[in-house]
Amino acid sequence: MDDNCSNQVAKQTTNSVVKQTPACIGRFAPSPSGPLHFGSLVAAIASYMVAKSNGGRWLVRMEDLDPPREVAGAAQQILTSLESFGLYWDGEVVYQSQRQSLYQQKLEELIRQKIVYYCSCSRRAIENRNQAVYDGHCRGQLKADRLNSQAVRIMFAGGFECFDDQLCGHCQFYSKADKQDFIIKRRDGLFAYQLAVVCDDIEQGVDHLVRGMDIIDSTPRQNYLYHCFAKAPPIYYHIPLVLDGAGRKLSKSSGAPRLNENNKTDLLLKAFSHLGQKVDAAMLDADSEELIAYFEKHWQTELIK
Ligand SMILES: [Zn+2]
């Protein structure tokens, strides 16, 4: 057998065992700081529908990186609520609190690239230098000082302000944070949200990222991390926020009320209508599973405004 031929055989064998990559993987990633509220239900539905209407998979990940902010039992409550609304996830639920070794391994990749450094500046020290943003004072500090708890920062010069969003079009973002080296591991040893979320989305193969507009300003920093890990960023969909009567984002911290699950059909219809979807009058009496099944067929992402 010559080399060409054996290569071909090897190729064929590989092809037959490699599973086809799903066209689309989406996720919902709540932080378990309270029960599901209407704003998070809307985010769950939008991410579910974008994935499912494309024949893809929908994952659930608990963003429980910050133990003091967690509420005991909230993670389980959120999962129970999702199921009661007919939103069933694919695969196992992933908990960020159990993924320290993944984040550490990815951090070490960045250390090897020499694009991160240890920063011992306190917030007050930075303010005393009269800097509006972090000034790169500790750049070049490549060894951890064991006596001091230090943050790890990544060198960031911007250049990632422009990106395309399926709902918002071409975005150009200049936030204060995009002009400074940002923290990827905190002084208290916790990994920062920006690093964890990118590592998880890469590792889980998330390629369709649906989330609230309130996080859109993280996108340039996250796209930079994708670049550092030599990965393509996902396709973004930043959805309109649900506001309360005072025009503030509905959130756990602003005391969003717990969903009344006796009223699931109404809540789902309200959520679909917030997402611009047309509701057929025949569906007004449907139960939640029927509604989810209906919208899996009739969902139109382009109607979201
Ligand atoms: Zn510093």
Residues whose N, C-alpha, C, O or C-beta is under 5 A from the ligand:
A	BS01	ZN	C119 S120 C121 H137 C138
